[in-house]
Amino acid sequence: MDAAALADRLARVTEQLDVLRRDHAAIIAASAASNADDEHDPEGATIAWEREQVAALVARLESERDELTEAAARIATGAYGTCERCGRAIPRERLAVRPAARTCVDCG
């Protein structure tokens, strides 16, 4: 993956993260404004469950954003695409699937 494609993917992840953070804040605000006992509501998912699901997605995207940021730094230093353990080139196919990969398949 080249620097432009990596920057594009990082921008998309950052945008998704912003949307999810707003959704999470809205769920928290909605639950704070309500005195409903959704923990015992037989009609479906609870607000707490939704809040935790969105929080988990936020955490996953934050991790992906951090990994992509580190990959961008490796591009800048010329280390991108080189396995951190054995020093061999990481195949393009692996980088296409996992652009933040730091190791080759054998070392991963």
LUMMARFI-688234 format. One record per atom (N, C-alpha, C): residue number from 1; chain; atom name; x, y, z. Coordinates in nm, 3 decimals. Layout:
REM residues N
REC    nr   kette   atom         x         y         z
REC   NUM       A     CA         X         Y         Z
...
END
This chain:
REM residues 108
REC    nr   kette   atom         x         y         z
REC     1       A      N     0.086    -0.116     0.000
REC     1       A     CA     0.000     0.000     0.000
REC     1       A      C     0.091     0.123     0.000
REC     2       A      N     0.056     0.220    -0.082
REC     2       A     CA     0.138     0.341    -0.086
REC     2       A      C     0.088     0.445     0.013
REC     3       A      N     0.163     0.552     0.026
REC     3       A     CA     0.132     0.655     0.126
REC     3       A      C    -0.005     0.717     0.103
REC     4       A      N    -0.043     0.740    -0.022
REC     4       A     CA    -0.173     0.803    -0.051
REC     4       A      C    -0.288     0.710    -0.013
REC     5       A      N    -0.276     0.583    -0.046
REC     5       A     CA    -0.381     0.487    -0.011
REC     5       A      C    -0.391     0.470     0.140
REC     6       A      N    -0.278     0.469     0.206
REC     6       A     CA    -0.278     0.457     0.352
REC     6       A      C    -0.342     0.581     0.416
REC     7       A      N    -0.309     0.698     0.364
REC     7       A     CA    -0.368     0.822     0.416
REC     7       A      C    -0.519     0.823     0.394
REC     8       A      N    -0.564     0.771     0.279
REC     8       A     CA    -0.707     0.764     0.251
REC     8       A      C    -0.777     0.671     0.350
REC     9       A      N    -0.717     0.556     0.374
REC     9       A     CA    -0.776     0.462     0.470
REC     9       A      C    -0.778     0.520     0.611
REC    10       A      N    -0.672     0.588     0.649
REC    10       A     CA    -0.666     0.652     0.780
REC    10       A      C    -0.774     0.759     0.792
REC    11       A      N    -0.797     0.835     0.686
REC    11       A     CA    -0.903     0.937     0.688
REC    11       A      C    -1.040     0.874     0.704
REC    12       A      N    -1.064     0.762     0.635
REC    12       A     CA    -1.194     0.693     0.647
REC    12       A      C    -1.215     0.640     0.788
REC    13       A      N    -1.112     0.581     0.846
REC    13       A     CA    -1.123     0.529     0.982
REC    13       A      C    -1.148     0.643     1.080
REC    14       A      N    -1.078     0.753     1.063
REC    14       A     CA    -1.096     0.869     1.151
REC    14       A      C    -1.238     0.923     1.140
REC    15       A      N    -1.291     0.927     1.019
REC    15       A     CA    -1.429     0.974     0.999
REC    15       A      C    -1.529     0.879     1.066
REC    16       A      N    -1.510     0.749     1.049
REC    16       A     CA    -1.598     0.651     1.114
REC    16       A      C    -1.590     0.665     1.266
REC    17       A      N    -1.472     0.689     1.315
REC    17       A     CA    -1.452     0.705     1.459
REC    17       A      C    -1.527     0.828     1.511
REC    18       A      N    -1.521     0.937     1.437
REC    18       A     CA    -1.594     1.057     1.477
REC    18       A      C    -1.744     1.032     1.483
REC    19       A      N    -1.798     0.961     1.383
REC    19       A     CA    -1.941     0.930     1.380
REC    19       A      C    -1.979     0.843     1.499
REC    20       A      N    -1.900     0.740     1.525
REC    20       A     CA    -1.931     0.650     1.637
REC    20       A      C    -1.920     0.720     1.772
REC    21       A      N    -1.825     0.809     1.785
REC    21       A     CA    -1.815     0.884     1.911
REC    21       A      C    -1.938     0.971     1.933
REC    22       A      N    -1.988     1.033     1.826
REC    22       A     CA    -2.112     1.112     1.838
REC    22       A      C    -2.229     1.021     1.874
REC    23       A      N    -2.237     0.905     1.809
REC    23       A     CA    -2.344     0.809     1.841
REC    23       A      C    -2.337     0.767     1.987
REC    24       A      N    -2.217     0.739     2.034
REC    24       A     CA    -2.197     0.697     2.172
REC    24       A      C    -2.242     0.806     2.269
REC    25       A      N    -2.204     0.929     2.238
REC    25       A     CA    -2.244     1.042     2.324
REC    25       A      C    -2.396     1.058     2.324
REC    26       A      N    -2.459     1.035     2.208
REC    26       A     CA    -2.605     1.046     2.199
REC    26       A      C    -2.674     0.937     2.281
REC    27       A      N    -2.619     0.817     2.278
REC    27       A     CA    -2.676     0.707     2.356
REC    27       A      C    -2.664     0.737     2.505
REC    28       A      N    -2.550     0.787     2.546
REC    28       A     CA    -2.531     0.822     2.687
REC    28       A      C    -2.627     0.933     2.728
REC    29       A      N    -2.642     1.034     2.643
REC    29       A     CA    -2.733     1.144     2.673
REC    29       A      C    -2.877     1.095     2.682
REC    30       A      N    -2.914     1.005     2.591
REC    30       A     CA    -3.051     0.952     2.592
REC    30       A      C    -3.077     0.871     2.718
REC    31       A      N    -2.979     0.795     2.762
REC    31       A     CA    -3.001     0.714     2.882
REC    31       A      C    -3.002     0.801     3.007
REC    32       A      N    -2.927     0.911     3.006
REC    32       A     CA    -2.926     1.001     3.121
REC    32       A      C    -3.058     1.076     3.133
REC    33       A      N    -3.121     1.102     3.018
REC    33       A     CA    -3.246     1.177     3.017
REC    33       A      C    -3.367     1.089     3.045
REC    34       A      N    -3.346     0.960     3.049
REC    34       A     CA    -3.457     0.867     3.066
REC    34       A      C    -3.450     0.801     3.203
REC    35       A      N    -3.566     0.778     3.260
REC    35       A     CA    -3.569     0.704     3.386
REC    35       A      C    -3.625     0.564     3.364
REC    36       A      N    -3.627     0.522     3.238
REC    36       A     CA    -3.680     0.390     3.204
REC    36       A      C    -3.588     0.281     3.257
REC    37       A      N    -3.648     0.173     3.298
REC    37       A     CA    -3.573     0.057     3.346
REC    37       A      C    -3.554    -0.037     3.228
REC    38       A      N    -3.461    -0.004     3.141
REC    38       A     CA    -3.443    -0.085     3.021
REC    38       A      C    -3.375    -0.218     3.049
REC    39       A      N    -3.318    -0.235     3.164
REC    39       A     CA    -3.253    -0.362     3.199
REC    39       A      C    -3.353    -0.476     3.207
REC    40       A      N    -3.478    -0.445     3.232
REC    40       A     CA    -3.579    -0.548     3.247
REC    40       A      C    -3.685    -0.541     3.138
REC    41       A      N    -3.653    -0.474     3.028
REC    41       A     CA    -3.746    -0.459     2.917
REC    41       A      C    -3.739    -0.583     2.828
REC    42       A      N    -3.847    -0.659     2.818
REC    42       A     CA    -3.845    -0.781     2.738
REC    42       A      C    -3.853    -0.754     2.588
REC    43       A      N    -3.867    -0.629     2.548
REC    43       A     CA    -3.887    -0.595     2.408
REC    43       A      C    -3.759    -0.595     2.324
REC    44       A      N    -3.645    -0.599     2.384
REC    44       A     CA    -3.525    -0.598     2.302
REC    44       A      C    -3.400    -0.557     2.377
REC    45       A      N    -3.303    -0.510     2.299
REC    45       A     CA    -3.173    -0.473     2.354
REC    45       A      C    -3.185    -0.356     2.450
REC    46       A      N    -3.100    -0.357     2.547
REC    46       A     CA    -3.100    -0.250     2.646
REC    46       A      C    -3.011    -0.135     2.599
REC    47       A      N    -3.034    -0.020     2.656
REC    47       A     CA    -2.950     0.095     2.625
REC    47       A      C    -2.806     0.065     2.667
REC    48       A      N    -2.790    -0.002     2.779
REC    48       A     CA    -2.655    -0.037     2.826
REC    48       A      C    -2.585    -0.127     2.724
REC    49       A      N    -2.658    -0.222     2.668
REC    49       A     CA    -2.599    -0.311     2.567
REC    49       A      C    -2.557    -0.231     2.445
REC    50       A      N    -2.644    -0.142     2.397
REC    50       A     CA    -2.610    -0.059     2.281
REC    50       A      C    -2.489     0.027     2.310
REC    51       A      N    -2.485     0.086     2.428
REC    51       A     CA    -2.373     0.171     2.467
REC    51       A      C    -2.242     0.091     2.465
REC    52       A      N    -2.245    -0.031     2.516
REC    52       A     CA    -2.125    -0.114     2.519
REC    52       A      C    -2.083    -0.159     2.379
REC    53       A      N    -2.181    -0.187     2.294
REC    53       A     CA    -2.149    -0.225     2.156
REC    53       A      C    -2.078    -0.112     2.084
REC    54       A      N    -2.131     0.008     2.096
REC    54       A     CA    -2.069     0.124     2.031
REC    54       A      C    -1.932     0.152     2.093
REC    55       A      N    -1.920     0.138     2.224
REC    55       A     CA    -1.790     0.160     2.289
REC    55       A      C    -1.687     0.059     2.238
REC    56       A      N    -1.728    -0.064     2.215
REC    56       A     CA    -1.636    -0.166     2.162
REC    56       A      C    -1.593    -0.130     2.020
REC    57       A      N    -1.686    -0.082     1.939
REC    57       A     CA    -1.652    -0.040     1.803
REC    57       A      C    -1.556     0.079     1.805
REC    58       A      N    -1.580     0.173     1.895
REC    58       A     CA    -1.490     0.288     1.908
REC    58       A      C    -1.349     0.240     1.944
REC    59       A      N    -1.339     0.149     2.038
REC    59       A     CA    -1.208     0.097     2.080
REC    59       A      C    -1.137     0.027     1.964
REC    60       A      N    -1.212    -0.051     1.886
REC    60       A     CA    -1.152    -0.121     1.772
REC    60       A      C    -1.100    -0.021     1.668
REC    61       A      N    -1.181     0.081     1.639
REC    61       A     CA    -1.140     0.181     1.541
REC    61       A      C    -1.023     0.266     1.592
REC    62       A      N    -1.019     0.294     1.721
REC    62       A     CA    -0.905     0.368     1.777
REC    62       A      C    -0.777     0.287     1.760
REC    63       A      N    -0.787     0.158     1.782
REC    63       A     CA    -0.671     0.070     1.764
REC    63       A      C    -0.626     0.068     1.618
REC    64       A      N    -0.724     0.056     1.527
REC    64       A     CA    -0.691     0.056     1.384
REC    64       A      C    -0.629     0.189     1.343
REC    65       A      N    -0.685     0.299     1.393
REC    65       A     CA    -0.630     0.432     1.362
REC    65       A      C    -0.486     0.442     1.409
REC    66       A      N    -0.459     0.395     1.531
REC    66       A     CA    -0.323     0.400     1.585
REC    66       A      C    -0.227     0.316     1.502
REC    67       A      N    -0.271     0.197     1.460
REC    67       A     CA    -0.187     0.110     1.378
REC    67       A      C    -0.158     0.175     1.243
REC    68       A      N    -0.259     0.238     1.183
REC    68       A     CA    -0.240     0.304     1.054
REC    68       A      C    -0.147     0.425     1.067
REC    69       A      N    -0.158     0.496     1.178
REC    69       A     CA    -0.070     0.610     1.203
REC    69       A      C     0.075     0.562     1.215
REC    70       A      N     0.095     0.450     1.284
REC    70       A     CA     0.229     0.392     1.295
REC    70       A      C     0.280     0.347     1.158
REC    71       A      N     0.191     0.291     1.076
REC    71       A     CA     0.231     0.248     0.942
REC    71       A      C     0.273     0.369     0.858
REC    72       A      N     0.201     0.480     0.872
REC    72       A     CA     0.237     0.602     0.799
REC    72       A      C     0.376     0.650     0.842
REC    73       A      N     0.406     0.637     0.970
REC    73       A     CA     0.539     0.675     1.019
REC    73       A      C     0.646     0.584     0.959
REC    74       A      N     0.614     0.454     0.944
REC    74       A     CA     0.710     0.362     0.883
REC    74       A      C     0.733     0.396     0.736
REC    75       A      N     0.627     0.441     0.667
REC    75       A     CA     0.644     0.485     0.528
REC    75       A      C     0.741     0.602     0.524
REC    76       A      N     0.722     0.697     0.615
REC    76       A     CA     0.807     0.816     0.618
REC    76       A      C     0.954     0.783     0.643
REC    77       A      N     0.979     0.678     0.720
REC    77       A     CA     1.119     0.641     0.751
REC    77       A      C     1.175     0.537     0.655
REC    78       A      N     1.090     0.485     0.566
REC    78       A     CA     1.136     0.384     0.471
REC    78       A      C     1.131     0.243     0.524
REC    79       A      N     1.074     0.223     0.641
REC    79       A     CA     1.068     0.090     0.703
REC    79       A      C     0.940     0.015     0.668
REC    80       A      N     0.844     0.081     0.603
REC    80       A     CA     0.716     0.017     0.572
REC    80       A      C     0.739    -0.098     0.474
REC    81       A      N     0.672    -0.209     0.502
REC    81       A     CA     0.682    -0.324     0.414
REC    81       A      C     0.798    -0.417     0.446
REC    82       A      N     0.871    -0.387     0.552
REC    82       A     CA     0.981    -0.472     0.596
REC    82       A      C     0.945    -0.534     0.730
REC    83       A      N     0.957    -0.665     0.738
REC    83       A     CA     0.924    -0.737     0.861
REC    83       A      C     1.014    -0.691     0.975
REC    84       A      N     0.953    -0.657     1.088
REC    84       A     CA     1.030    -0.610     1.203
REC    84       A      C     1.109    -0.721     1.271
REC    85       A      N     1.076    -0.847     1.243
REC    85       A     CA     1.146    -0.958     1.308
REC    85       A      C     1.260    -1.014     1.223
REC    86       A      N     1.230    -1.044     1.097
REC    86       A     CA     1.332    -1.110     1.014
REC    86       A      C     1.396    -1.018     0.910
REC    87       A      N     1.335    -0.902     0.886
REC    87       A     CA     1.392    -0.807     0.791
REC    87       A      C     1.356    -0.832     0.646
REC    88       A      N     1.281    -0.939     0.619
REC    88       A     CA     1.239    -0.965     0.480
REC    88       A      C     1.123    -0.874     0.443
REC    89       A      N     1.099    -0.865     0.313
REC    89       A     CA     0.988    -0.783     0.264
REC    89       A      C     0.855    -0.851     0.299
REC    90       A      N     0.759    -0.771     0.341
REC    90       A     CA     0.623    -0.822     0.365
REC    90       A      C     0.553    -0.822     0.230
REC    91       A      N     0.495    -0.936     0.189
REC    91       A     CA     0.430    -0.943     0.058
REC    91       A      C     0.321    -0.837     0.040
REC    92       A      N     0.311    -0.785    -0.083
REC    92       A     CA     0.209    -0.684    -0.114
REC    92       A      C     0.070    -0.732    -0.081
REC    93       A      N     0.045    -0.862    -0.103
REC    93       A     CA    -0.088    -0.916    -0.074
REC    93       A      C    -0.123    -0.901     0.074
REC    94       A      N    -0.026    -0.925     0.160
REC    94       A     CA    -0.050    -0.910     0.305
REC    94       A      C    -0.076    -0.763     0.339
REC    95       A      N     0.003    -0.674     0.280
REC    95       A     CA    -0.015    -0.532     0.308
REC    95       A      C    -0.147    -0.480     0.252
REC    96       A      N    -0.196    -0.541     0.144
REC    96       A     CA    -0.325    -0.500     0.089
REC    96       A      C    -0.438    -0.535     0.187
REC    97       A      N    -0.424    -0.649     0.253
REC    97       A     CA    -0.526    -0.694     0.348
REC    97       A      C    -0.506    -0.629     0.485
REC    98       A      N    -0.381    -0.621     0.528
REC    98       A     CA    -0.347    -0.561     0.659
REC    98       A      C    -0.242    -0.453     0.637
REC    99       A      N    -0.286    -0.334     0.599
REC    99       A     CA    -0.189    -0.229     0.566
REC    99       A      C    -0.098    -0.189     0.681
REC   100       A      N    -0.137    -0.219     0.802
REC   100       A     CA    -0.054    -0.184     0.917
REC   100       A      C     0.035    -0.300     0.962
REC   101       A      N     0.041    -0.407     0.881
REC   101       A     CA     0.121    -0.524     0.918
REC   101       A      C     0.266    -0.485     0.944
REC   102       A      N     0.319    -0.536     1.053
REC   102       A     CA     0.458    -0.507     1.091
REC   102       A      C     0.547    -0.629     1.072
REC   103       A      N     0.484    -0.745     1.047
REC   103       A     CA     0.561    -0.868     1.029
REC   103       A      C     0.511    -0.943     0.906
REC   104       A      N     0.597    -1.027     0.852
REC   104       A     CA     0.556    -1.115     0.743
REC   104       A      C     0.471    -1.228     0.801
REC   105       A      N     0.413    -1.309     0.713
REC   105       A     CA     0.327    -1.418     0.759
REC   105       A      C     0.406    -1.518     0.842
REC   106       A      N     0.528    -1.549     0.801
REC   106       A     CA     0.608    -1.647     0.875
REC   106       A      C     0.638    -1.602     1.018
REC   107       A      N     0.660    -1.474     1.036
REC   107       A     CA     0.694    -1.421     1.169
REC   107       A      C     0.571    -1.377     1.248
REC   108       A      N     0.460    -1.357     1.179
REC   108       A     CA     0.340    -1.304     1.243
REC   108       A      C     0.269    -1.402     1.326
END
